[in-house]
Amino acid sequence: MKLPRRTLIVAFIFLLVWLMPRKVAAADYEITSYHVKVKVQKNGSAQVERQIKYDFDDHTNGVYYTQALRTDTNQKLSKAKVTIIQGGHRQPIKLSDSGQANTYQLFKKQHSYQFKVFHPVDDGEFTVVYRYQLDKVVKNYQDTAEINWKIIGAGWDEELNNVRIEIALPATKIASLQAWAHGNLDGYNKVDKKQGKVILSLDKNPANTFIETHIVFAPTITAENTFRSSKKRLKQIREQEASLAAKANAERKRNQIRKTIWQFVLITLAFVIMAVQLGKFLKHKPNRLVPYRPKKAPHVFDTPSYSAAVSQILCFDQQPDGRAFSGHLLELAAKKQIKIDRAEKNNFQLTLLNPDLLENQQETLLAELFSLGDGKQFNSSSLKLNRPKAKLIAQKYEAWQEAEYQKAQELHYRNDLPSISRLTISLVAGVFCLGIANQFFGASFNWIIVGTLISLGIWLFVKFNYSPYTKAGVSMMNQVRGYYSMLHDIGQFDRKVLEDQILWEEVMPYAVAFGLAPKVVKTLQANFSQEEINYLLPNYYYFVLLDSMKDNFAETFDNFFADAVQQTTSHSSSINGSSGGFSGGSSGGFGGGSGGGAF
């Protein structure tokens, strides 16, 4: 069965959306950047600046941030300041319990402090800068000084983008400086001994994922620190980090192997799909025969050799609709199987003349419609009064569509090659595999470019060398489309042509099925008297003549079946402490409960 054109459009749009850079937010906002600057003091405290940029898609009253504290000592936060940056304007805001706009509150809990910033916005970006001092960030031991800190805790429910953390020690040229980082394995940990800095960077940090830094250096650098221990710890730290780094590197290696395997599988699958699709066509000789477009076909005055429903299929190359069924009813009326009469309020009434008709397996839809009445008659008004039977009607209608479409297929007007629609979807699926390989498994974007160009080349080659229709099928379609073209242009003919070349008693089922009944009736009324029309058209079409200027007869069934179908449809590491990647696990640093959000 030919797939609808909208399927192709949806497939292409889905592929483009998949490949385009896009902004994704799990809720109604996104954190577009998260920058932290830490200046470690000689007394072991640290001046902290957190600059968090939000992008809201909806209304918010403000944001909050929680700074978790050490649990092994009484750690304090002091000298808090909050600034809001919006539209290039920096606005320091005051500490207040009022809850008014552009104020903040600071709550002390057992092992944390929480900032609550009131800054209502309906949509847009703004940045909140938190500045404060934390004591006891560094702990001095006999042989080393240690910072073990989850600078970004696991309390963020949103993904953090563009993460950068800079920790500056109170000295430069620190030969003893070593640092490790724990968290997402895609992060990078830079150790700058010359500048006395450690810089952590990560493009995207997943929600509820901490970033931990573990730094050691000579204890003389923080000689003023009172938070100290007489124990030796450096050897234990290095062994711990070596173990964590080894595990992280092993995991990276496993991940890389998995990625490489998936890349190979997906890339191979993509090109196998393309090769198979091309092979299906290369086995056949090229065939460039295509029918005329319906409105461009040369006029044909002979009535088609096929029923109105099958003719509609051949004309438009798609499943028949409610207009085709209306044309089928007119054909039954012409054969005196049913009678169609006008009824009150622009309705019409169908009367069964041959009871054996409803025993035909191909007329189950018609039988269901007569059941809306007394079994022998039904009024078109009942189509609006029997909505509970919509599902059954829809099933019978779809079965009738399929049966009529099968009749057309049995004429072999289409060849056995895949349709251009199926080819397109298959090629898109191949490129989609390359997109997955790129997005999730790190394959080069060049594979997508190459795959897209190959797919486009295959599509163009097939499109211009392989017609979906047989030679006989093109002839059938041209005959039907020529008849459609004649009816479409019927107003251009003079009276003699209308009188001599058109079999009027056979026209109306096709005119109704093609949606051209109003145009045909208008031409009749413009060229013939009422007596002549009565002579040209059989009496069982007379009601159509009265009705078709508005096309009510055809539209009644077309709209009803469409509504029935719609009602049944239900309304995505460094081991030695030098620069390197993040490690997994944790070194047990404080601050794991830090996080934030919006309210």
C-alpha positions as CSV (number, residue, x, y, z in Angstrom):
1,M,0.0,0.0,0.0
2,K,1.3,3.4,-0.8
3,L,2.3,5.4,2.2
4,P,0.9,8.9,2.6
5,R,3.1,11.8,1.7
6,R,2.8,13.2,5.2
7,T,4.7,10.1,6.4
8,L,7.7,11.2,4.3
9,I,7.4,14.8,5.6
10,V,7.3,13.5,9.2
11,A,10.3,11.2,8.6
12,F,12.4,14.0,7.1
13,I,11.4,16.5,9.9
14,F,12.1,13.9,12.6
15,L,15.6,13.3,11.1
16,L,16.3,17.1,10.8
17,V,15.2,17.7,14.4
18,W,17.3,14.8,15.6
19,L,20.4,16.2,13.9
20,M,19.9,19.8,14.7
21,P,21.5,21.3,17.8
22,R,18.7,21.8,20.2
23,K,17.9,23.1,23.6
24,V,16.5,20.5,26.0
25,A,15.1,21.3,29.5
26,A,13.8,18.6,31.8
27,A,11.5,21.1,33.4
28,D,10.6,24.7,32.7
29,Y,14.1,26.1,32.9
30,E,17.7,25.2,32.0
31,I,21.0,26.0,33.7
32,T,23.1,27.2,30.8
33,S,26.3,27.9,32.7
34,Y,27.7,27.1,36.1
35,H,31.0,28.8,37.0
36,V,32.7,28.5,40.4
37,K,35.7,30.4,41.6
38,V,37.4,29.4,44.9
39,K,40.2,31.4,46.5
40,V,41.8,29.4,49.2
41,Q,43.2,31.5,52.1
42,K,46.3,30.8,54.2
43,N,44.1,30.0,57.2
44,G,42.4,27.1,55.3
45,S,39.2,29.0,54.6
46,A,37.9,29.8,51.1
47,Q,36.2,32.7,49.4
48,V,33.6,31.2,47.1
49,E,31.9,32.8,44.1
50,R,29.2,30.7,42.3
51,Q,27.8,32.2,39.1
52,I,24.7,30.3,37.9
53,K,22.9,31.3,34.7
54,Y,19.3,30.3,34.4
55,D,17.1,30.3,31.3
56,F,13.3,30.1,32.1
57,D,10.5,29.2,29.7
58,D,7.8,29.9,32.2
59,H,7.0,31.9,35.3
60,T,9.2,31.5,38.4
61,N,9.2,33.3,41.8
62,G,12.9,32.8,42.2
63,V,15.7,30.2,42.8
64,Y,17.5,28.6,45.7
65,Y,20.9,27.2,46.4
66,T,21.9,24.9,49.2
67,Q,25.5,24.7,50.5
68,A,26.2,21.5,52.3
69,L,28.8,21.5,55.1
70,R,31.3,19.2,56.6
71,T,29.9,16.7,59.0
72,D,33.2,15.9,60.8
73,T,33.5,19.5,62.3
74,N,31.5,22.6,62.9
75,Q,31.9,24.4,59.6
76,K,30.5,27.9,59.1
77,L,29.5,30.1,56.2
78,S,29.9,33.9,56.5
79,K,30.2,37.2,54.5
80,A,27.3,36.2,52.2
81,K,26.4,38.4,49.3
82,V,24.0,37.9,46.4
83,T,23.9,39.7,43.1
84,I,21.5,39.3,40.1
85,I,22.7,40.0,36.6
86,Q,20.0,40.5,33.9
87,G,20.2,42.3,30.6
88,G,23.8,43.4,31.4
89,H,22.7,45.1,34.6
90,R,24.2,44.0,37.9
91,Q,22.0,44.4,41.0
92,P,23.2,43.5,44.5
93,I,20.2,42.4,46.5
94,K,19.6,42.6,50.2
95,L,19.1,40.0,52.9
96,S,15.5,40.2,54.1
97,D,12.8,38.1,55.6
98,S,10.1,40.0,53.6
99,G,10.0,37.7,50.6
100,Q,9.8,40.7,48.3
101,A,11.2,40.8,44.8
102,N,15.0,41.1,44.6
103,T,15.7,40.1,48.2
104,Y,17.2,36.9,49.5
105,Q,16.9,34.8,52.7
106,L,19.6,32.7,54.3
107,F,18.7,29.7,56.4
108,K,21.1,27.7,58.7
109,K,20.3,24.1,59.0
110,Q,22.1,21.3,60.8
111,H,24.7,20.6,58.1
112,S,23.9,23.2,55.4
113,Y,23.0,26.7,54.5
114,Q,20.2,27.6,52.1
115,F,20.0,30.8,50.0
116,K,16.5,31.6,48.8
117,V,16.5,34.3,46.1
118,F,13.3,36.1,45.2
119,H,13.4,37.3,41.6
120,P,10.1,36.8,39.8
121,V,10.3,36.4,36.0
122,D,7.8,35.1,33.4
123,D,10.4,34.1,30.7
124,G,14.0,34.8,30.0
125,E,17.6,34.6,31.3
126,F,19.2,35.9,34.4
127,T,22.3,35.0,36.5
128,V,22.6,34.7,40.2
129,V,26.0,35.3,41.8
130,Y,26.5,33.9,45.3
131,R,29.6,35.1,47.3
132,Y,30.5,33.8,50.7
133,Q,33.3,32.5,52.8
134,L,33.6,28.9,54.1
135,D,36.0,28.1,56.9
136,K,37.7,24.7,57.4
137,V,37.9,24.0,53.6
138,V,41.5,22.8,54.0
139,K,42.6,20.3,56.6
140,N,46.3,20.2,57.5
141,Y,48.1,16.9,58.3
142,Q,51.6,16.3,59.3
143,D,52.7,15.5,55.7
144,T,50.2,17.3,53.5
145,A,47.3,19.7,53.3
146,E,44.0,18.4,51.9
147,I,40.9,19.8,50.2
148,N,38.3,17.0,49.7
149,W,35.2,18.8,48.5
150,K,32.2,18.1,46.4
151,I,32.1,21.6,45.0
152,I,29.0,20.7,43.0
153,G,26.7,18.4,45.0
154,A,24.2,15.9,43.8
155,G,21.2,18.0,44.8
156,W,20.6,19.5,41.3
157,D,17.6,18.0,39.5
158,E,18.5,19.7,36.3
159,E,21.4,19.1,33.9
160,L,24.2,21.7,34.4
161,N,25.7,23.1,31.2
162,N,29.1,24.7,30.6
163,V,30.6,23.9,34.0
164,R,33.9,25.4,35.0
165,I,35.4,25.3,38.5
166,E,38.6,27.2,39.3
167,I,40.4,26.6,42.7
168,A,43.3,29.0,43.4
169,L,45.7,28.3,46.2
170,P,47.3,31.1,48.2
171,A,50.7,30.5,46.5
172,T,52.2,29.8,43.1
173,K,54.9,27.4,41.8
174,I,53.6,24.6,44.0
175,A,55.7,21.5,43.2
176,S,53.7,19.4,45.7
177,L,50.4,20.2,44.1
178,Q,48.3,17.2,43.1
179,A,44.6,17.0,42.3
180,W,42.1,14.5,41.3
181,A,38.4,14.9,40.2
182,H,35.5,12.6,40.6
183,G,32.2,12.6,38.9
184,N,31.1,12.3,35.2
185,L,33.9,10.6,33.3
186,D,33.6,13.1,30.5
187,G,35.1,15.9,32.7
188,Y,38.7,17.3,32.6
189,N,40.9,18.1,35.5
190,K,43.7,20.6,34.9
191,V,46.5,20.9,37.5
192,D,48.5,24.1,37.0
193,K,51.4,23.9,39.5
194,K,53.0,27.1,38.2
195,Q,49.9,29.2,38.8
196,G,48.9,27.2,41.9
197,K,45.5,26.4,40.4
198,V,43.2,23.5,39.7
199,I,40.6,23.9,37.0
200,L,37.7,21.4,36.4
201,S,35.6,21.7,33.2
202,L,32.7,19.7,31.8
203,D,30.3,20.5,29.0
204,K,27.3,18.9,30.6
205,N,27.0,17.5,34.1
206,P,23.9,15.2,34.4
207,A,21.2,15.9,37.0
208,N,21.9,14.6,40.5
209,T,25.6,14.1,39.8
210,F,28.3,15.6,42.0
211,I,31.6,17.0,41.0
212,E,34.3,16.4,43.6
213,T,37.8,17.7,43.8
214,H,40.5,16.2,45.9
215,I,43.6,18.3,46.2
216,V,46.9,17.9,48.2
217,F,49.8,20.3,48.6
218,A,52.5,21.2,51.1
219,P,51.0,22.1,54.5
220,T,53.2,25.2,54.7
221,I,51.0,26.9,52.1
222,T,48.2,27.0,54.7
223,A,50.4,27.3,57.7
224,E,47.9,29.5,59.5
225,N,45.2,26.8,59.4
226,T,43.9,25.7,62.8
227,F,41.9,22.8,61.4
228,R,44.7,20.2,61.5
229,S,45.6,16.7,62.5
230,S,49.0,15.2,63.7
231,K,48.5,12.2,61.5
232,K,50.2,11.4,58.2
233,R,47.7,11.1,55.3
234,L,49.5,11.6,52.0
235,K,50.3,8.0,51.2
236,Q,46.7,6.9,52.0
237,I,45.3,9.6,49.7
238,R,47.6,8.6,46.8
239,E,46.8,5.0,47.1
240,Q,43.1,5.8,47.3
241,E,43.2,8.0,44.2
242,A,45.4,5.5,42.3
243,S,42.7,2.9,42.9
244,L,39.9,5.2,41.9
245,A,41.8,6.4,38.8
246,A,42.6,2.8,37.7
247,K,38.9,1.9,38.0
248,A,37.9,5.0,36.1
249,N,40.4,4.3,33.3
250,A,39.2,0.7,33.1
251,E,35.6,1.9,32.9
252,R,36.6,4.4,30.2
253,K,38.3,1.6,28.2
254,R,35.2,-0.6,28.5
255,N,33.0,2.3,27.5
256,Q,35.2,3.1,24.5
257,I,35.1,-0.6,23.4
258,R,31.3,-0.6,23.7
259,K,31.1,2.7,21.8
260,T,33.4,1.4,19.1
261,I,31.3,-1.8,18.7
262,W,28.1,0.2,18.6
263,Q,29.6,2.6,16.1
264,F,30.6,-0.3,13.9
265,V,27.2,-2.0,14.2
266,L,25.2,1.1,13.5
267,I,27.4,2.4,10.6
268,T,27.4,-1.0,9.0
269,L,23.7,-1.4,9.5
270,A,23.1,2.0,7.9
271,F,25.1,1.2,4.8
272,V,23.6,-2.3,4.5
273,I,20.1,-0.8,4.5
274,M,21.2,1.6,1.7
275,A,22.8,-1.2,-0.3
276,V,19.8,-3.5,0.1
277,Q,17.4,-0.8,-1.0
278,L,19.5,0.0,-4.1
279,G,19.9,-3.7,-4.9
280,K,16.1,-4.2,-5.0
281,F,16.0,-1.7,-7.9
282,L,19.2,-2.7,-9.7
283,K,17.7,-6.2,-10.3
284,H,15.1,-4.7,-12.6
285,K,15.4,-2.8,-15.8
286,P,14.9,0.9,-15.6
287,N,11.3,2.1,-16.3
288,R,10.7,5.8,-16.7
289,L,7.0,5.6,-17.7
290,V,4.8,7.8,-15.6
291,P,1.2,8.8,-16.0
292,Y,-0.1,12.3,-16.7
293,R,-1.0,14.4,-13.7
294,P,-4.9,14.4,-13.3
295,K,-5.5,17.9,-14.4
296,K,-2.9,17.7,-17.2
297,A,-4.1,14.5,-18.9
298,P,-5.5,14.7,-22.4
299,H,-9.3,14.7,-22.3
300,V,-11.0,11.3,-22.5
301,F,-14.8,11.1,-23.0
302,D,-15.2,7.4,-22.7
303,T,-16.4,6.2,-19.3
304,P,-13.7,4.4,-17.4
305,S,-13.8,0.6,-17.5
306,Y,-13.6,0.5,-13.7
307,S,-16.0,1.3,-10.8
308,A,-16.1,4.8,-9.4
309,A,-14.1,3.8,-6.3
310,V,-11.4,2.0,-8.2
311,S,-11.3,4.9,-10.7
312,Q,-10.7,7.3,-7.8
313,I,-7.8,5.1,-6.6
314,L,-6.2,5.0,-10.1
315,C,-6.7,8.8,-10.5
316,F,-5.2,9.9,-7.2
317,D,-3.1,6.7,-6.4
318,Q,-4.4,6.5,-2.8
319,Q,-7.0,4.8,-0.7
320,P,-10.7,5.6,-1.6
321,D,-12.5,8.1,0.6
322,G,-16.1,8.8,1.5
323,R,-16.7,10.4,-1.9
324,A,-15.8,7.2,-3.6
325,F,-18.4,5.4,-1.4
326,S,-21.0,8.0,-2.5
327,G,-20.1,7.2,-6.1
328,H,-20.5,3.5,-5.3
329,L,-24.0,4.2,-3.9
330,L,-25.0,6.0,-7.2
331,E,-23.8,2.9,-9.1
332,L,-26.0,0.7,-7.0
333,A,-28.9,3.1,-7.6
334,A,-28.3,2.8,-11.4
335,K,-28.4,-1.0,-11.1
336,K,-31.7,-0.6,-9.1
337,Q,-30.2,-2.3,-6.0
338,I,-31.1,0.7,-3.9
339,K,-33.2,3.8,-4.2
340,I,-32.0,7.3,-3.1
341,D,-34.6,10.0,-2.4
342,R,-34.6,13.5,-1.0
343,A,-35.7,13.8,2.6
344,E,-36.5,16.8,4.9
345,K,-34.0,19.4,5.9
346,N,-31.5,18.6,3.1
347,N,-31.2,15.0,4.2
348,F,-31.7,12.0,1.9
349,Q,-33.1,8.5,2.4
350,L,-31.7,5.2,1.1
351,T,-34.2,2.3,0.5
352,L,-33.1,-1.2,-0.1
353,L,-34.6,-2.7,-3.3
354,N,-32.7,-5.9,-3.5
355,P,-32.5,-7.6,0.0
356,D,-29.8,-10.0,-1.3
357,L,-27.5,-7.1,-1.8
358,L,-26.7,-7.0,2.0
359,E,-25.7,-10.7,1.9
360,N,-22.7,-9.7,-0.3
361,Q,-19.5,-9.9,1.8
362,Q,-18.3,-6.7,0.0
363,E,-21.3,-4.7,1.2
364,T,-20.8,-5.1,5.0
365,L,-20.4,-1.3,5.3
366,L,-23.7,-0.7,3.5
367,A,-25.4,-3.4,5.7
368,E,-24.1,-1.6,8.8
369,L,-25.5,1.7,7.5
370,F,-29.0,0.2,6.9
371,S,-28.9,-1.2,10.5
372,L,-28.9,2.5,11.6
373,G,-32.5,2.5,10.3
374,D,-35.0,-0.4,10.2
375,G,-32.8,-2.6,8.0
376,K,-34.6,-1.6,4.8
377,Q,-34.3,2.1,4.9
378,F,-32.1,4.7,6.6
379,N,-32.0,8.5,6.6
380,S,-28.8,10.5,6.4
381,S,-29.8,12.3,9.6
382,S,-29.2,9.0,11.5
383,L,-25.5,9.3,10.6
384,K,-25.3,12.1,13.1
385,L,-27.4,10.3,15.8
386,N,-25.6,7.0,16.1
387,R,-22.2,8.1,17.5
388,P,-21.9,5.0,19.8
389,K,-21.5,2.9,16.7
390,A,-18.6,5.0,15.4
391,K,-16.0,2.3,16.2
392,L,-17.9,-0.4,14.3
393,I,-18.6,1.9,11.4
394,A,-15.0,3.0,11.2
395,Q,-13.9,-0.7,11.1
396,K,-16.3,-1.5,8.3
397,Y,-15.3,1.6,6.4
398,E,-11.6,0.8,6.7
399,A,-12.3,-2.8,5.6
400,W,-14.2,-1.4,2.6
401,Q,-11.3,0.9,1.7
402,E,-8.9,-2.0,1.9
403,A,-11.1,-4.2,-0.3
404,E,-11.5,-1.5,-3.0
405,Y,-7.7,-0.8,-2.8
406,Q,-7.0,-4.5,-3.3
407,K,-9.3,-4.5,-6.4
408,A,-7.1,-1.8,-7.8
409,Q,-3.9,-3.7,-6.9
410,E,-5.2,-6.8,-8.7
411,L,-5.1,-4.7,-11.9
412,H,-1.3,-4.6,-11.4
413,Y,-1.1,-1.0,-12.1
414,R,1.9,-0.8,-9.8
415,N,5.0,-2.9,-10.1
416,D,6.6,-5.1,-7.4
417,L,9.3,-2.6,-6.6
418,P,9.3,-0.8,-3.2
419,S,7.4,2.5,-3.4
420,I,9.4,5.7,-3.3
421,S,7.8,6.3,0.1
422,R,9.2,3.1,1.5
423,L,12.5,3.7,-0.1
424,T,12.6,7.2,1.5
425,I,11.7,5.8,5.0
426,S,14.4,3.1,4.6
427,L,17.1,5.6,3.6
428,V,16.0,7.9,6.4
429,A,16.3,5.0,8.8
430,G,19.8,4.4,7.6
431,V,20.8,8.0,8.2
432,F,19.0,7.8,11.5
433,C,21.3,4.9,12.5
434,L,24.3,7.2,11.7
435,G,22.7,9.9,13.8
436,I,22.4,7.5,16.8
437,A,26.0,6.5,16.3
438,N,27.0,10.2,16.4
439,Q,24.8,11.3,19.3
440,F,25.3,8.5,21.7
441,F,28.5,6.7,20.7
442,G,30.8,9.4,19.5
443,A,30.9,8.6,15.8
444,S,32.2,11.4,13.5
445,F,29.5,13.7,12.1
446,N,31.2,13.1,8.7
447,W,29.4,9.7,8.7
448,I,26.1,11.5,8.7
449,I,27.2,13.7,5.9
450,V,28.4,10.8,3.8
451,G,25.3,8.7,4.6
452,T,23.0,11.6,3.7
453,L,24.7,12.2,0.4
454,I,24.6,8.5,-0.5
455,S,21.0,8.3,0.4
456,L,20.1,11.3,-1.6
457,G,22.0,9.9,-4.6
458,I,20.1,6.6,-4.3
459,W,16.8,8.4,-4.0
460,L,17.4,10.6,-7.0
461,F,18.7,7.6,-9.1
462,V,15.6,5.6,-8.3
463,K,13.2,8.6,-8.6
464,F,14.3,9.3,-12.2
465,N,14.9,5.8,-13.4
466,Y,12.3,3.5,-11.8
467,S,8.6,4.3,-12.2
468,P,6.4,2.7,-9.6
469,Y,3.9,1.9,-12.3
470,T,3.7,-0.9,-14.9
471,K,3.3,-0.1,-18.6
472,A,-0.3,-1.3,-18.5
473,G,-0.8,0.6,-15.2
474,V,0.3,3.9,-16.8
475,S,-2.3,3.3,-19.6
476,M,-5.1,2.6,-17.1
477,M,-4.2,5.7,-15.0
478,N,-4.0,7.9,-18.1
479,Q,-7.5,6.8,-19.2
480,V,-9.0,7.5,-15.8
481,R,-7.1,10.7,-15.4
482,G,-8.1,11.8,-18.9
483,Y,-11.7,11.3,-17.8
484,Y,-11.1,13.3,-14.6
485,S,-9.4,16.1,-16.7
486,M,-12.4,16.1,-19.0
487,L,-14.9,16.5,-16.1
488,H,-12.6,19.1,-14.5
489,D,-12.6,21.2,-17.8
490,I,-16.2,20.4,-18.7
491,G,-17.3,24.1,-18.5
492,Q,-15.0,24.8,-21.5
493,F,-16.9,22.6,-24.0
494,D,-19.6,23.8,-26.3
495,R,-23.1,22.4,-26.3
496,K,-22.5,20.0,-29.2
497,V,-19.5,18.3,-27.5
498,L,-21.5,18.0,-24.3
499,E,-24.5,16.6,-26.2
500,D,-22.6,14.2,-28.5
501,Q,-19.6,12.9,-26.6
502,I,-20.6,12.5,-23.0
503,L,-22.7,9.6,-21.7
504,W,-24.5,11.6,-19.1
505,E,-26.3,8.6,-17.6
506,E,-22.8,7.2,-16.5
507,V,-21.2,10.5,-15.5
508,M,-22.4,11.2,-12.0
509,P,-20.9,8.3,-10.0
510,Y,-17.4,9.4,-11.3
511,A,-18.1,13.1,-10.9
512,V,-19.1,12.5,-7.2
513,A,-16.1,10.2,-6.6
514,F,-13.8,12.8,-8.1
515,G,-15.3,15.7,-6.2
516,L,-16.4,17.4,-9.4
517,A,-20.2,17.0,-9.1
518,P,-20.9,20.7,-8.5
519,K,-18.9,21.7,-11.6
520,V,-20.7,19.1,-13.8
521,V,-24.1,20.2,-12.5
522,K,-23.3,23.9,-13.1
523,T,-22.3,23.1,-16.7
524,L,-25.5,21.1,-17.2
525,Q,-27.7,24.0,-15.9
526,A,-25.8,26.5,-18.0
527,N,-26.2,24.6,-21.3
528,F,-29.5,22.7,-21.1
529,S,-33.1,23.4,-20.1
530,Q,-34.7,21.5,-17.2
531,E,-36.5,19.3,-19.7
532,E,-33.3,18.4,-21.4
533,I,-31.6,17.7,-18.1
534,N,-34.4,15.4,-17.1
535,Y,-33.8,13.5,-20.4
536,L,-30.0,13.4,-20.1
537,L,-29.9,12.3,-16.5
538,P,-31.8,9.2,-15.3
539,N,-34.4,9.9,-12.6
540,Y,-32.3,8.1,-9.9
541,Y,-29.7,10.9,-10.2
542,Y,-32.2,13.8,-10.0
543,F,-31.7,14.3,-6.3
544,V,-28.0,14.6,-6.9
545,L,-28.7,17.4,-9.4
546,L,-30.7,19.3,-6.7
547,D,-28.1,18.7,-4.1
548,S,-24.7,18.7,-5.8
549,M,-24.2,22.4,-6.1
550,K,-23.3,22.2,-2.4
551,D,-21.8,18.6,-2.8
552,N,-23.8,17.6,0.3
553,F,-24.4,14.0,-0.8
554,A,-20.7,13.2,-1.2
555,E,-19.6,15.3,1.8
556,T,-22.1,13.6,4.1
557,F,-20.4,10.3,3.9
558,D,-16.9,11.7,3.6
559,N,-17.3,13.7,6.8
560,F,-19.1,11.0,8.7
561,F,-16.5,8.4,7.9
562,A,-13.7,10.8,8.8
563,D,-15.4,11.6,12.1
564,A,-15.9,7.9,12.9
565,V,-12.3,7.1,12.3
566,Q,-11.1,10.1,14.3
567,Q,-13.3,9.1,17.3
568,T,-11.6,5.7,17.4
569,T,-8.1,7.2,17.5
570,S,-6.4,7.9,20.9
571,H,-6.5,11.5,21.4
572,S,13.0,10.3,24.3
573,S,42.0,9.9,35.1
574,S,45.1,10.8,36.3
575,I,46.7,8.3,38.8
576,N,49.5,10.6,40.0
577,G,47.3,13.7,40.5
578,S,48.4,15.6,37.4
579,S,46.0,16.9,34.7
580,G,43.6,14.3,33.3
581,G,40.0,13.1,33.2
582,F,37.6,12.7,36.1
583,S,37.5,9.5,38.1
584,G,34.4,7.7,39.2
585,G,33.5,7.0,42.8
586,S,34.2,9.5,45.5
587,S,37.0,10.3,47.8
588,G,34.6,11.2,50.6
589,G,34.6,14.9,50.3
590,F,32.2,17.2,52.1
591,G,29.4,19.1,50.2
592,G,27.6,16.1,48.6
593,G,24.2,17.5,49.6
594,S,24.7,20.8,47.8
595,G,22.2,21.7,45.1
596,G,19.5,24.0,44.0
597,G,16.5,24.7,41.9
598,A,13.6,27.1,41.3
599,F,10.3,27.8,43.1
